[in-house]
Amino acid sequence: MVPWQHQYIATNQIKLHCVVQGQGPLVILLHDFLEFWYSWRHQIPSLAQSFKVVVPDLRGYNDSDKPLDGYDLETLSQDIKGLIDTLGYQQAIVIGHGWGGTIAWRMAQRFPQRLRSLVLLASPHPQRFIQDLTGNLDQVRRSWYLLAAQLPALPEWILTQNLTAVVKSLFQNQAIRKGAFSKEDAQIYQAALAKPGVLTAALQYYRQFFSPVSLWRTLSHPLEPIKLPTLVLWGDQDTLFSPVLSQGLEKLVQAPMQCISIRQCGHWLQQEAPQTVNRELLRFLRSLQTTLPTPLVPEPVTVAIPEAGI
C-alpha cells in the first residue's frame, strides 16, 4: 500500500490541507470539533484498500487556511462540495464525525446529487439538535461548552491557558475506552490546536451555528428527508450527546438506513473502537460498490506538504 500523502487542495477560495491515500471511488472523512485529520488515522489505511480516501483539516484547523469568516454551515458545505469538484469526481461518499457529520447532514440536504451515500458517527441532525437544546435539560448540561463559546475573546484565552488540561479532559478523560488516546496522541492534538488562529476558528463554528441568522436558516426550513443510503454509528456511552438524539433518525431518511450502537464506547468512536468502526464502514460501503461512479476528469496536480508535518 502506498503511504498517505499530505496535500493542499484548493476549494471555495481557500486551501485545505488533506491526507490522501488509495485509488477508486471517492470517500471523504470529516473530523469533529477541536480535531483534525489525525482522528481518522485508524480508518485511512483500511478504507484506502478499495477507495480514494481524502481527509481534510476543515477550514480553520491545523494546516488548512484560517480566514476570518466562512464558518457557517452553508460555506463549510461549499468547501467540501468544491473539494469533490477539484478532485474531479461527480459524487463522493461523505463520512462525518460530530461536527463533520453536521456538515455531512447539510450537504445531503443541499447537494444530494453530489453524494453517493452518507455515514454519520455520533452526529445528530442539526435541526433536531437545536430543538433538543430547548427542551432537554440533559443535553443542555452536556452542551455547556457550546453556550460558553458564544462569549467574545474569553473562551480563546481560557483554552490557550489550559490547553494541556483541555486536551486531556476532552479526549483522554471522556473516552470510555481509556486506551484510545496515548500520551503521544494527546501531544499531537495539542500541537495542532496550538497553531496560530486554530482555537478562534474552531470557536467560530459554534458562534456561527448559534448566530440569529444561522438559527433562522436552520429552523425555518422544513426537515426534508434524506434520500441517500445512510449508516449511523453511535457510542452507547457518548458523554457529549444525549442518547435521545440518536433515536428516530430513520424518520429523516427515505432510503435504506442502518443505525448501529457500539457498546461500551464513547463519543470518539473511530478512535475508541477502530476495528469495529472499520468493519462496519467497509461492510456498508462494499454493499454500494457496484454502482459507485468513476472520476469525471483526471485528478489535478496538488501541492505536497513536507512529510514531517502533521
C-alpha positions as a Python dict, from the first residue, in 0.01 Angstrom:
ca = {
    (1, 'M'): (0, 0, 0),
    (2, 'V'): (136, 343, -100),
    (3, 'P'): (173, 558, 214),
    (4, 'W'): (-59, 851, 255),
    (5, 'Q'): (36, 1190, 117),
    (6, 'H'): (-11, 1536, 264),
    (7, 'Q'): (-150, 1781, 7),
    (8, 'Y'): (-307, 2125, -17),
    (9, 'I'): (-623, 2121, -228),
    (10, 'A'): (-792, 2441, -347),
    (11, 'T'): (-1166, 2477, -287),
    (12, 'N'): (-1414, 2761, -239),
    (13, 'Q'): (-1138, 3028, -247),
    (14, 'I'): (-929, 2864, 27),
    (15, 'K'): (-680, 2576, 51),
    (16, 'L'): (-750, 2274, 269),
    (17, 'H'): (-469, 2056, 396),
    (18, 'C'): (-565, 1695, 320),
    (19, 'V'): (-427, 1349, 377),
    (20, 'V'): (-481, 1136, 67),
    (21, 'Q'): (-438, 763, 12),
    (22, 'G'): (-567, 497, -226),
    (23, 'Q'): (-747, 488, -559),
    (24, 'G'): (-1105, 427, -661),
    (25, 'P'): (-1441, 579, -565),
    (26, 'L'): (-1401, 891, -354),
    (27, 'V'): (-1450, 876, 24),
    (28, 'I'): (-1419, 1199, 225),
    (29, 'L'): (-1375, 1183, 603),
    (30, 'L'): (-1475, 1491, 806),
    (31, 'H'): (-1350, 1538, 1163),
    (32, 'D'): (-1516, 1677, 1475),
    (33, 'F'): (-1474, 1996, 1680),
    (34, 'L'): (-1116, 2051, 1811),
    (35, 'E'): (-985, 1764, 1597),
    (36, 'F'): (-809, 1737, 1260),
    (37, 'W'): (-727, 1467, 1004),
    (38, 'Y'): (-542, 1263, 1267),
    (39, 'S'): (-869, 1147, 1423),
    (40, 'W'): (-915, 917, 1119),
    (41, 'R'): (-565, 763, 1135),
    (42, 'H'): (-706, 414, 1203),
    (43, 'Q'): (-951, 429, 911),
    (44, 'I'): (-732, 568, 632),
    (45, 'P'): (-525, 253, 556),
    (46, 'S'): (-827, 23, 582),
    (47, 'L'): (-1052, 225, 351),
    (48, 'A'): (-771, 305, 108),
    (49, 'Q'): (-752, -60, 2),
    (50, 'S'): (-1071, -8, -201),
    (51, 'F'): (-1127, 369, -220),
    (52, 'K'): (-958, 700, -275),
    (53, 'V'): (-961, 841, 77),
    (54, 'V'): (-934, 1216, 128),
    (55, 'V'): (-924, 1352, 483),
    (56, 'P'): (-922, 1733, 508),
    (57, 'D'): (-842, 1951, 801),
    (58, 'L'): (-1164, 2152, 799),
    (59, 'R'): (-1150, 2528, 740),
    (60, 'G'): (-954, 2689, 1024),
    (61, 'Y'): (-796, 2370, 1160),
    (62, 'N'): (-434, 2254, 1171),
    (63, 'D'): (-270, 2338, 835),
    (64, 'S'): (-578, 2447, 639),
    (65, 'D'): (-642, 2816, 565),
    (66, 'K'): (-786, 3019, 850),
    (67, 'P'): (-991, 3305, 704),
    (68, 'L'): (-1177, 3542, 933),
    (69, 'D'): (-1518, 3423, 815),
    (70, 'G'): (-1690, 3135, 640),
    (71, 'Y'): (-1759, 2913, 941),
    (72, 'D'): (-2132, 2886, 878),
    (73, 'L'): (-2278, 2554, 764),
    (74, 'E'): (-2351, 2678, 414),
    (75, 'T'): (-1992, 2784, 347),
    (76, 'L'): (-1845, 2475, 514),
    (77, 'S'): (-2066, 2258, 292),
    (78, 'Q'): (-1946, 2450, -14),
    (79, 'D'): (-1587, 2380, 96),
    (80, 'I'): (-1646, 2006, 73),
    (81, 'K'): (-1852, 2028, -246),
    (82, 'G'): (-1565, 2223, -400),
    (83, 'L'): (-1322, 1958, -281),
    (84, 'I'): (-1518, 1695, -475),
    (85, 'D'): (-1508, 1920, -784),
    (86, 'T'): (-1134, 1987, -760),
    (87, 'L'): (-1061, 1618, -726),
    (88, 'G'): (-1251, 1557, -1049),
    (89, 'Y'): (-1534, 1345, -913),
    (90, 'Q'): (-1905, 1374, -971),
    (91, 'Q'): (-2001, 1215, -640),
    (92, 'A'): (-1844, 1117, -309),
    (93, 'I'): (-1924, 908, -6),
    (94, 'V'): (-1910, 1152, 285),
    (95, 'I'): (-1835, 1021, 633),
    (96, 'G'): (-1862, 1269, 919),
    (97, 'H'): (-1799, 1252, 1291),
    (98, 'G'): (-1959, 1504, 1526),
    (99, 'W'): (-1924, 1845, 1360),
    (100, 'G'): (-1808, 1675, 1043),
    (101, 'G'): (-2137, 1489, 1045),
    (102, 'T'): (-2325, 1818, 1085),
    (103, 'I'): (-2162, 1932, 760),
    (104, 'A'): (-2248, 1598, 601),
    (105, 'W'): (-2615, 1635, 704),
    (106, 'R'): (-2625, 1979, 541),
    (107, 'M'): (-2458, 1853, 223),
    (108, 'A'): (-2710, 1571, 197),
    (109, 'Q'): (-2990, 1828, 200),
    (110, 'R'): (-2824, 2095, -18),
    (111, 'F'): (-2631, 1883, -268),
    (112, 'P'): (-2780, 1533, -262),
    (113, 'Q'): (-2678, 1472, -623),
    (114, 'R'): (-2311, 1509, -525),
    (115, 'L'): (-2325, 1240, -255),
    (116, 'R'): (-2340, 868, -319),
    (117, 'S'): (-2413, 782, 42),
    (118, 'L'): (-2389, 923, 392),
    (119, 'V'): (-2219, 790, 705),
    (120, 'L'): (-2266, 967, 1039),
    (121, 'L'): (-2070, 895, 1355),
    (122, 'A'): (-2212, 1044, 1675),
    (123, 'S'): (-2372, 1325, 1479),
    (124, 'P'): (-2728, 1441, 1546),
    (125, 'H'): (-2931, 1618, 1281),
    (126, 'P'): (-2858, 1993, 1327),
    (127, 'Q'): (-3225, 2094, 1346),
    (128, 'R'): (-3304, 1813, 1590),
    (129, 'F'): (-3004, 1916, 1800),
    (130, 'I'): (-3114, 2280, 1827),
    (131, 'Q'): (-3470, 2177, 1909),
    (132, 'D'): (-3343, 1939, 2175),
    (133, 'L'): (-3143, 2214, 2343),
    (134, 'T'): (-3469, 2397, 2416),
    (135, 'G'): (-3635, 2110, 2599),
    (136, 'N'): (-3378, 1852, 2705),
    (137, 'L'): (-3200, 1957, 3026),
    (138, 'D'): (-2965, 1660, 2997),
    (139, 'Q'): (-2842, 1784, 2657),
    (140, 'V'): (-2812, 2142, 2787),
    (141, 'R'): (-2585, 2010, 3063),
    (142, 'R'): (-2374, 1817, 2814),
    (143, 'S'): (-2351, 2119, 2581),
    (144, 'W'): (-2249, 2388, 2830),
    (145, 'Y'): (-1926, 2448, 2637),
    (146, 'L'): (-2122, 2537, 2322),
    (147, 'L'): (-2305, 2809, 2507),
    (148, 'A'): (-1985, 2932, 2674),
    (149, 'A'): (-1824, 2961, 2329),
    (150, 'Q'): (-2061, 3245, 2245),
    (151, 'L'): (-1866, 3484, 2469),
    (152, 'P'): (-1614, 3704, 2285),
    (153, 'A'): (-1238, 3654, 2342),
    (154, 'L'): (-1264, 3489, 2687),
    (155, 'P'): (-1304, 3128, 2561),
    (156, 'E'): (-991, 3160, 2345),
    (157, 'W'): (-792, 3289, 2642),
    (158, 'I'): (-915, 3012, 2871),
    (159, 'L'): (-843, 2740, 2614),
    (160, 'T'): (-497, 2878, 2540),
    (161, 'Q'): (-402, 2900, 2907),
    (162, 'N'): (-530, 2549, 2983),
    (163, 'L'): (-472, 2365, 2655),
    (164, 'T'): (-295, 2064, 2806),
    (165, 'A'): (-575, 2011, 3058),
    (166, 'V'): (-845, 2069, 2793),
    (167, 'V'): (-698, 1806, 2561),
    (168, 'K'): (-664, 1555, 2844),
    (169, 'S'): (-1019, 1618, 2965),
    (170, 'L'): (-1183, 1616, 2623),
    (171, 'F'): (-1009, 1314, 2473),
    (172, 'Q'): (-846, 1101, 2740),
    (173, 'N'): (-1086, 1153, 3031),
    (174, 'Q'): (-1411, 1145, 2832),
    (175, 'A'): (-1317, 836, 2633),
    (176, 'I'): (-1491, 529, 2769),
    (177, 'R'): (-1217, 303, 2633),
    (178, 'K'): (-921, 467, 2803),
    (179, 'G'): (-658, 310, 2578),
    (180, 'A'): (-782, 506, 2277),
    (181, 'F'): (-559, 808, 2341),
    (182, 'S'): (-195, 771, 2432),
    (183, 'K'): (22, 1045, 2578),
    (184, 'E'): (172, 1090, 2232),
    (185, 'D'): (-176, 1126, 2076),
    (186, 'A'): (-260, 1399, 2329),
    (187, 'Q'): (62, 1583, 2243),
    (188, 'I'): (-18, 1565, 1871),
    (189, 'Y'): (-366, 1707, 1928),
    (190, 'Q'): (-228, 1981, 2149),
    (191, 'A'): (31, 2079, 1888),
    (192, 'A'): (-238, 2104, 1618),
    (193, 'L'): (-465, 2316, 1839),
    (194, 'A'): (-180, 2545, 1945),
    (195, 'K'): (-116, 2665, 1588),
    (196, 'P'): (-199, 3035, 1540),
    (197, 'G'): (-564, 3102, 1468),
    (198, 'V'): (-693, 2748, 1523),
    (199, 'L'): (-881, 2799, 1851),
    (200, 'T'): (-1052, 3116, 1730),
    (201, 'A'): (-1154, 2941, 1408),
    (202, 'A'): (-1284, 2638, 1598),
    (203, 'L'): (-1498, 2854, 1826),
    (204, 'Q'): (-1634, 3034, 1520),
    (205, 'Y'): (-1807, 2711, 1420),
    (206, 'Y'): (-2037, 2734, 1721),
    (207, 'R'): (-2063, 3111, 1719),
    (208, 'Q'): (-2184, 3096, 1361),
    (209, 'F'): (-2408, 2796, 1431),
    (210, 'F'): (-2591, 2981, 1708),
    (211, 'S'): (-2600, 3321, 1541),
    (212, 'P'): (-2952, 3460, 1482),
    (213, 'V'): (-2915, 3433, 1104),
    (214, 'S'): (-2795, 3073, 1118),
    (215, 'L'): (-3063, 2973, 1368),
    (216, 'W'): (-3330, 3124, 1146),
    (217, 'R'): (-3195, 2943, 839),
    (218, 'T'): (-3177, 2613, 1025),
    (219, 'L'): (-3514, 2625, 1200),
    (220, 'S'): (-3718, 2794, 928),
    (221, 'H'): (-3652, 2528, 667),
    (222, 'P'): (-3868, 2215, 680),
    (223, 'L'): (-3695, 1888, 766),
    (224, 'E'): (-3653, 1749, 416),
    (225, 'P'): (-3589, 1374, 431),
    (226, 'I'): (-3251, 1248, 316),
    (227, 'K'): (-3279, 1023, 11),
    (228, 'L'): (-2935, 864, 30),
    (229, 'P'): (-2827, 526, 170),
    (230, 'T'): (-2723, 611, 523),
    (231, 'L'): (-2526, 445, 802),
    (232, 'V'): (-2535, 585, 1157),
    (233, 'L'): (-2286, 474, 1424),
    (234, 'W'): (-2325, 583, 1784),
    (235, 'G'): (-2141, 503, 2106),
    (236, 'D'): (-2384, 381, 2371),
    (237, 'Q'): (-2200, 583, 2639),
    (238, 'D'): (-2147, 907, 2447),
    (239, 'T'): (-2079, 1181, 2703),
    (240, 'L'): (-2133, 1475, 2465),
    (241, 'F'): (-2467, 1385, 2307),
    (242, 'S'): (-2779, 1259, 2480),
    (243, 'P'): (-2891, 912, 2359),
    (244, 'V'): (-3224, 1074, 2269),
    (245, 'L'): (-3051, 1238, 1971),
    (246, 'S'): (-2971, 900, 1819),
    (247, 'Q'): (-3335, 792, 1824),
    (248, 'G'): (-3586, 842, 1547),
    (249, 'L'): (-3329, 929, 1281),
    (250, 'E'): (-3494, 679, 1047),
    (251, 'K'): (-3781, 927, 1015),
    (252, 'L'): (-3539, 1170, 848),
    (253, 'V'): (-3413, 925, 584),
    (254, 'Q'): (-3620, 795, 293),
    (255, 'A'): (-3363, 541, 179),
    (256, 'P'): (-3202, 225, 313),
    (257, 'M'): (-3067, 310, 657),
    (258, 'Q'): (-2877, 129, 929),
    (259, 'C'): (-2829, 259, 1282),
    (260, 'I'): (-2574, 72, 1493),
    (261, 'S'): (-2494, 131, 1859),
    (262, 'I'): (-2141, 35, 1964),
    (263, 'R'): (-2134, -97, 2318),
    (264, 'Q'): (-1903, 39, 2586),
    (265, 'C'): (-1795, 321, 2358),
    (266, 'G'): (-1799, 696, 2398),
    (267, 'H'): (-1806, 989, 2158),
    (268, 'W'): (-1471, 918, 1989),
    (269, 'L'): (-1596, 609, 1805),
    (270, 'Q'): (-1337, 574, 1533),
    (271, 'Q'): (-1056, 602, 1786),
    (272, 'E'): (-1211, 408, 2076),
    (273, 'A'): (-1336, 117, 1863),
    (274, 'P'): (-1138, 140, 1537),
    (275, 'Q'): (-1172, -225, 1436),
    (276, 'T'): (-1548, -224, 1487),
    (277, 'V'): (-1590, 105, 1303),
    (278, 'N'): (-1369, -13, 1014),
    (279, 'R'): (-1565, -336, 982),
    (280, 'E'): (-1900, -156, 971),
    (281, 'L'): (-1775, 108, 727),
    (282, 'L'): (-1635, -148, 486),
    (283, 'R'): (-1943, -368, 507),
    (284, 'F'): (-2169, -72, 429),
    (285, 'L'): (-1951, 75, 154),
    (286, 'R'): (-1891, -256, -21),
    (287, 'S'): (-2267, -307, -38),
    (288, 'L'): (-2279, 5, -257),
    (289, 'Q'): (-1966, -51, -461),
    (290, 'T'): (-2124, -198, -774),
    (291, 'T'): (-2294, 133, -856),
    (292, 'L'): (-2029, 382, -748),
    (293, 'P'): (-1923, 638, -1010),
    (294, 'T'): (-1580, 689, -1160),
    (295, 'P'): (-1392, 1021, -1181),
    (296, 'L'): (-1520, 1275, -1433),
    (297, 'V'): (-1175, 1405, -1528),
    (298, 'P'): (-814, 1321, -1447),
    (299, 'E'): (-720, 1429, -1099),
    (300, 'P'): (-536, 1763, -1079),
    (301, 'V'): (-185, 1817, -955),
    (302, 'T'): (-180, 1927, -594),
    (303, 'V'): (89, 2085, -379),
    (304, 'A'): (259, 1847, -139),
    (305, 'I'): (324, 1942, 221),
    (306, 'P'): (654, 1824, 375),
    (307, 'E'): (602, 1475, 512),
    (308, 'A'): (733, 1572, 853),
    (309, 'G'): (429, 1784, 927),
    (310, 'I'): (114, 1667, 1099),
}
